[in-house]
């Protein structure tokens, strides 16, 4: 009887070890490091990748739409509190048309901020990678580029800043 129970236990453990991982999980949960991005820069030729992130700085990755009022409000709040983001690099990416990204960048004078990079997700990788349902989408990474948290929708600037305080 003991041999039968022991055999069943080993069999159950074997089935568990061969079972597939949950493929319905968003890739950012399975791979919590900074994503393998390749985002088109405003010059229309160069790409911003993970290698371009400044070392020893936290990262706020924001997916936005130039026509989204919540995205516009979030951007206004970030600019208003830009001094508090001195140790954070902000990567703003949109899957929307390139010219609308350029208009948005100009409207908010985002090129004037060294710690903000505005890009186009021309391969539309991020909505699938993060399984995004609402914009703006915010992903918070620490200095080691490890995921801290994500948020979909408008988030008060105090809460955005609080994510980087820890």
C-alpha positions as CSV (number, residue, x, y, z in Angstrom):
1,X,0.0,0.0,0.0
2,X,2.8,2.4,0.9
3,X,4.5,1.7,-2.5
4,X,1.2,2.5,-4.3
5,X,0.8,5.8,-2.4
6,X,4.5,6.7,-3.0
7,X,4.1,5.9,-6.7
8,X,1.0,8.1,-7.0
9,X,2.8,10.9,-5.2
10,X,5.7,10.7,-7.6
11,X,3.4,10.5,-10.6
12,X,1.5,13.6,-9.4
13,X,4.8,15.5,-9.0
14,X,5.9,14.5,-12.5
15,X,2.6,15.8,-14.0
16,X,3.0,19.0,-12.2
17,X,6.6,19.5,-13.4
18,X,5.6,18.9,-17.0
19,X,2.5,21.2,-17.0
20,X,2.7,24.3,-19.0
21,X,2.9,27.7,-17.4
22,X,-0.1,30.0,-17.6
23,X,0.1,31.5,-21.1
24,X,-2.8,33.9,-20.4
25,X,-0.6,36.0,-18.1
26,X,0.6,39.2,-19.6
27,X,4.2,39.1,-20.7
28,X,5.2,41.9,-18.3
29,X,4.2,39.7,-15.4
30,X,6.1,36.7,-16.7
31,X,9.1,38.9,-17.5
32,X,9.1,41.7,-14.9
33,X,12.3,43.4,-16.2
34,X,12.1,46.4,-18.5
35,X,10.6,45.4,-21.8
36,X,12.6,44.8,-25.0
37,X,11.4,48.1,-26.5
38,X,12.3,49.6,-29.9
39,X,10.5,52.9,-30.1
40,X,10.7,55.4,-33.0
41,X,12.2,58.7,-32.0
42,X,11.0,62.1,-33.3
43,X,13.7,62.2,-35.9
44,X,11.8,59.4,-37.7
45,X,14.9,57.3,-38.2
46,X,16.4,56.4,-34.8
47,X,15.0,54.0,-32.3
48,X,15.0,54.2,-28.5
49,X,15.8,50.9,-26.8
50,X,16.4,49.6,-23.3
51,X,20.2,50.3,-23.9
52,X,19.4,54.0,-24.1
53,X,18.0,54.2,-20.6
54,X,20.2,56.2,-18.2
55,X,21.9,54.1,-15.6
56,X,21.0,54.5,-12.0
57,X,17.7,56.2,-12.7
58,X,14.2,55.0,-12.2
59,X,11.9,54.9,-15.2
60,X,8.3,55.9,-15.8
61,X,7.0,54.3,-19.0
62,X,3.8,56.0,-20.1
63,X,1.7,54.8,-23.0
64,X,-0.5,57.6,-24.2
65,X,-2.7,58.8,-27.1
66,X,-2.3,62.4,-28.1
67,X,-6.0,62.9,-28.3
68,X,-6.7,61.3,-24.9
69,X,-7.8,64.0,-22.4
70,X,-6.6,61.9,-19.4
71,X,-3.2,61.5,-21.1
72,X,-3.0,65.3,-21.7
73,X,-3.9,66.0,-18.0
74,X,-1.3,63.4,-16.8
75,X,1.4,65.0,-19.0
76,X,0.5,68.5,-17.7
77,X,0.9,67.3,-14.1
78,X,4.2,65.6,-14.9
79,X,5.5,68.9,-16.4
80,X,4.2,70.9,-13.5
81,X,6.1,68.7,-11.1
82,X,9.1,67.9,-13.4
83,X,11.6,69.0,-10.7
84,X,10.4,66.1,-8.5
85,X,11.2,63.7,-11.3
86,X,15.0,64.6,-11.4
87,X,15.9,60.9,-10.6
88,X,13.3,59.4,-13.0
89,X,13.6,59.1,-16.8
90,X,10.2,59.3,-18.4
91,X,9.6,57.4,-21.6
92,X,6.3,58.4,-23.3
93,X,5.2,56.2,-26.2
94,X,2.2,56.3,-28.4
95,X,1.0,53.7,-31.0
96,X,-0.9,56.6,-32.7
97,X,0.3,58.2,-36.0
98,X,3.8,59.7,-36.0
99,X,2.6,63.2,-36.9
100,X,0.2,63.3,-34.0
101,X,3.0,62.3,-31.6
102,X,5.1,65.2,-33.0
103,X,2.2,67.7,-32.5
104,X,1.8,66.4,-28.9
105,X,5.5,66.7,-28.2
106,X,5.5,70.3,-29.5
107,X,2.3,71.3,-27.7
108,X,3.8,70.4,-24.3
109,X,7.4,71.4,-25.2
110,X,8.5,68.0,-24.2
111,X,11.8,68.3,-26.1
112,X,12.8,70.9,-23.4
113,X,13.1,68.2,-20.7
114,X,16.2,66.1,-20.7
115,X,14.5,63.4,-18.7
116,X,11.6,62.9,-21.0
117,X,11.8,60.9,-24.2
118,X,8.7,61.0,-26.5
119,X,8.5,58.1,-28.9
120,X,6.1,56.2,-31.3
121,X,5.4,52.5,-30.6
122,X,5.3,52.0,-34.4
123,X,5.3,48.2,-34.0
124,X,2.4,48.4,-31.5
125,X,4.2,46.1,-29.1
126,X,3.3,47.7,-25.8
127,X,-0.5,47.3,-25.8
128,X,0.0,43.5,-26.2
129,X,3.0,43.2,-23.9
130,X,1.2,45.0,-21.0
131,X,-2.4,43.9,-22.0
132,X,-3.5,47.5,-21.8
133,X,-7.2,48.4,-21.6
134,X,-7.1,52.1,-20.7
135,X,-4.9,55.1,-21.3
136,X,-2.8,56.5,-20.0
137,X,-0.9,53.4,-19.0
138,X,1.9,53.8,-16.5
139,X,4.6,51.3,-15.7
140,X,7.0,52.1,-12.8
141,X,10.6,50.7,-12.8
142,X,13.2,51.1,-10.1
143,X,16.9,52.0,-10.7
144,X,17.7,48.4,-11.6
145,X,14.9,48.5,-14.2
146,X,12.8,46.1,-12.2
147,X,9.0,46.5,-12.4
148,X,7.5,48.1,-9.3
149,X,3.9,48.5,-10.4
150,X,1.6,49.4,-13.3
151,X,-1.5,51.5,-13.5
152,X,-4.2,52.1,-16.2
153,X,-6.0,55.5,-16.3
154,X,-5.4,58.8,-14.6
155,X,-3.3,58.7,-11.4
156,X,-2.9,61.8,-9.2
157,X,0.7,63.1,-9.4
158,X,1.2,62.5,-5.7
159,X,0.6,58.8,-6.2
160,X,2.9,58.7,-9.3
161,X,5.7,60.3,-7.3
162,X,5.0,58.0,-4.3
163,X,5.8,55.0,-6.5
164,X,9.4,56.2,-6.7
165,X,9.9,57.1,-3.1
166,X,10.4,53.5,-1.8
